Structure formats: structure tokens, C-alpha cells
Amino acid sequence: MTFDRAGEPGRTFLEALHARAATRPRSLVFPEGAEPRVAAAVRNCIGDGLCVPLVIGHPDAVSAALRGAGCDPDGVEIVDPFD
């Protein structure tokens, strides 16, 4: 039997980290929310149940980026830094 850094047999470190994060999702702030890579990360985190995202950026631009990444922006808190 082999153990990884997380001390759990048969899991990679990231798999163990994801499993732990999914049991207690926390808020996570994503700056530059209109960037496609950020929108994809938000989509993945929501899909995996890893966190409750708070995305910073102009609401229209962030919503468009999230839609482009295949994520429903209605379920995401978007904060306009200029408000």
C-alpha cells in the first residue's frame, strides 16, 4: 500500500485536497473576473463544489465571461470594485 503526501492511500495530493475542500466549502475571492481563465476557474470550482466564489470586476463583463465559460452568472456573487 502506498501513501501520498496527504496520508491517504490511493489518492494524489490534489485529489485529497479537493475532497477536503468539498466537505467545507469556503468563500474564495477571484479578482479580474472578466478574464477567461478566471471564469473557467470559477466554473470548475463551482462544479466541483470547492468554494463559494466572489468574483471582482465590472458586472456585465464578468457575466459575459462566465457565460462564455459555461457558467450561470446568476449563482455567482459579482462585486464591482468601482461601486
BADOMI-833956 format. One record per residue (C-alpha): residue number from 1; residue in three letters; x negated, y negated, z. Coordinates in steps of 0.001 Angstrom, whole numbers, always signed. Each point is the difference from the previous one (the first is absolute). Layout:
<recs>
@tormi = NUM	kolse = ALA	c1 = X	c2 = Y	c3 = Z
...
</recs>
This chain:
<recs>
@tormi = 1	kolse = MET	c1 = +0	c2 = +0	c3 = +0
@tormi = 2	kolse = THR	c1 = -1368	c2 = -3426	c3 = -934
@tormi = 3	kolse = PHE	c1 = +810	c2 = -3291	c3 = +1634
@tormi = 4	kolse = ASP	c1 = -202	c2 = -3433	c3 = -1484
@tormi = 5	kolse = ARG	c1 = -867	c2 = -3276	c3 = +1715
@tormi = 6	kolse = ALA	c1 = +3564	c2 = -306	c3 = +1258
@tormi = 7	kolse = GLY	c1 = -425	c2 = +3293	c3 = +1858
@tormi = 8	kolse = GLU	c1 = +2893	c2 = +1697	c3 = -1755
@tormi = 9	kolse = PRO	c1 = -520	c2 = +3179	c3 = -1990
@tormi = 10	kolse = GLY	c1 = +672	c2 = -120	c3 = -3732
@tormi = 11	kolse = ARG	c1 = +554	c2 = -3751	c3 = -299
@tormi = 12	kolse = THR	c1 = -2173	c2 = -2645	c3 = -1495
@tormi = 13	kolse = PHE	c1 = -682	c2 = -3095	c3 = +2026
@tormi = 14	kolse = LEU	c1 = +2429	c2 = -2091	c3 = -2083
@tormi = 15	kolse = GLU	c1 = +2754	c2 = +2609	c3 = +205
@tormi = 16	kolse = ALA	c1 = -296	c2 = +32	c3 = +3772
@tormi = 17	kolse = LEU	c1 = -26	c2 = -3798	c3 = +97
@tormi = 18	kolse = HIS	c1 = +3139	c2 = -183	c3 = -2178
@tormi = 19	kolse = ALA	c1 = +1767	c2 = +2560	c3 = +2177
@tormi = 20	kolse = ARG	c1 = -788	c2 = -1991	c3 = +3149
@tormi = 21	kolse = ALA	c1 = +1037	c2 = -3312	c3 = -1576
@tormi = 22	kolse = ALA	c1 = +3313	c2 = +1425	c3 = -1230
@tormi = 23	kolse = THR	c1 = +993	c2 = +1011	c3 = +3537
@tormi = 24	kolse = ARG	c1 = -146	c2 = -3614	c3 = +1227
@tormi = 25	kolse = PRO	c1 = +256	c2 = -2472	c3 = -2897
@tormi = 26	kolse = ARG	c1 = -1342	c2 = -3424	c3 = +921
@tormi = 27	kolse = SER	c1 = +282	c2 = -3366	c3 = -1694
@tormi = 28	kolse = LEU	c1 = -2738	c2 = -691	c3 = -2510
@tormi = 29	kolse = VAL	c1 = -629	c2 = -3346	c3 = -1712
@tormi = 30	kolse = PHE	c1 = -806	c2 = +4	c3 = -3711
@tormi = 31	kolse = PRO	c1 = -1448	c2 = -3320	c3 = -1246
@tormi = 32	kolse = GLU	c1 = +77	c2 = -921	c3 = -3690
@tormi = 33	kolse = GLY	c1 = +3252	c2 = +1900	c3 = -471
@tormi = 34	kolse = ALA	c1 = +371	c2 = -997	c3 = -3661
@tormi = 35	kolse = GLU	c1 = -3087	c2 = +2018	c3 = -967
@tormi = 36	kolse = PRO	c1 = +849	c2 = +3312	c3 = -1729
@tormi = 37	kolse = ARG	c1 = -2419	c2 = +2004	c3 = +2187
@tormi = 38	kolse = VAL	c1 = +1573	c2 = -1405	c3 = +3162
@tormi = 39	kolse = ALA	c1 = +3517	c2 = +732	c3 = -1283
@tormi = 40	kolse = ALA	c1 = -1046	c2 = +3586	c3 = -794
@tormi = 41	kolse = ALA	c1 = -1477	c2 = +380	c3 = +3489
@tormi = 42	kolse = VAL	c1 = +3243	c2 = -1266	c3 = +1548
@tormi = 43	kolse = ARG	c1 = +1973	c2 = +2475	c3 = -2117
@tormi = 44	kolse = ASN	c1 = -2246	c2 = +2881	c3 = +1076
@tormi = 45	kolse = CYS	c1 = +119	c2 = -936	c3 = +3682
@tormi = 46	kolse = ILE	c1 = +3788	c2 = -218	c3 = -67
@tormi = 47	kolse = GLY	c1 = +278	c2 = +3275	c3 = -1907
@tormi = 48	kolse = ASP	c1 = -2240	c2 = +1780	c3 = +2488
@tormi = 49	kolse = GLY	c1 = +1681	c2 = -1644	c3 = +2999
@tormi = 50	kolse = LEU	c1 = -3336	c2 = -1322	c3 = +1252
@tormi = 51	kolse = CYS	c1 = +956	c2 = -3540	c3 = +978
@tormi = 52	kolse = VAL	c1 = +2545	c2 = -2792	c3 = -8
@tormi = 53	kolse = PRO	c1 = -1465	c2 = -2417	c3 = -2562
@tormi = 54	kolse = LEU	c1 = -36	c2 = -3771	c3 = +320
@tormi = 55	kolse = VAL	c1 = -1042	c2 = -1472	c3 = -3351
@tormi = 56	kolse = ILE	c1 = -1348	c2 = -3534	c3 = -330
@tormi = 57	kolse = GLY	c1 = +487	c2 = -2016	c3 = -3179
@tormi = 58	kolse = HIS	c1 = +2507	c2 = -1967	c3 = -2052
@tormi = 59	kolse = PRO	c1 = +3251	c2 = +1999	c3 = +314
@tormi = 60	kolse = ASP	c1 = +804	c2 = +32	c3 = -3740
@tormi = 61	kolse = ALA	c1 = -3511	c2 = +1101	c3 = -968
@tormi = 62	kolse = VAL	c1 = -158	c2 = +2646	c3 = +2736
@tormi = 63	kolse = SER	c1 = +3430	c2 = +1368	c3 = -917
@tormi = 64	kolse = ALA	c1 = -1024	c2 = +241	c3 = -3668
@tormi = 65	kolse = ALA	c1 = -3246	c2 = +1787	c3 = +902
@tormi = 66	kolse = LEU	c1 = +1829	c2 = +2447	c3 = +2266
@tormi = 67	kolse = ARG	c1 = +2565	c2 = +757	c3 = -2714
@tormi = 68	kolse = GLY	c1 = -2858	c2 = +513	c3 = -2460
@tormi = 69	kolse = ALA	c1 = -1524	c2 = +2514	c3 = +2410
@tormi = 70	kolse = GLY	c1 = +3302	c2 = +1874	c3 = +285
@tormi = 71	kolse = CYS	c1 = +891	c2 = -1294	c3 = +3451
@tormi = 72	kolse = ASP	c1 = +3282	c2 = -1572	c3 = +1088
@tormi = 73	kolse = PRO	c1 = -872	c2 = -3464	c3 = +1387
@tormi = 74	kolse = ASP	c1 = +3226	c2 = -131	c3 = +2027
@tormi = 75	kolse = GLY	c1 = -1491	c2 = +2393	c3 = +2540
@tormi = 76	kolse = VAL	c1 = -3174	c2 = -2038	c3 = +474
@tormi = 77	kolse = GLU	c1 = -515	c2 = -3063	c3 = +2157
@tormi = 78	kolse = ILE	c1 = -1548	c2 = -2739	c3 = -2148
@tormi = 79	kolse = VAL	c1 = -1512	c2 = -3094	c3 = +1619
@tormi = 80	kolse = ASP	c1 = -646	c2 = -3162	c3 = -1997
@tormi = 81	kolse = PRO	c1 = -3168	c2 = -1552	c3 = +1463
@tormi = 82	kolse = PHE	c1 = +1089	c2 = -3457	c3 = -1144
@tormi = 83	kolse = ASP	c1 = +3285	c2 = -59	c3 = +1922
</recs>
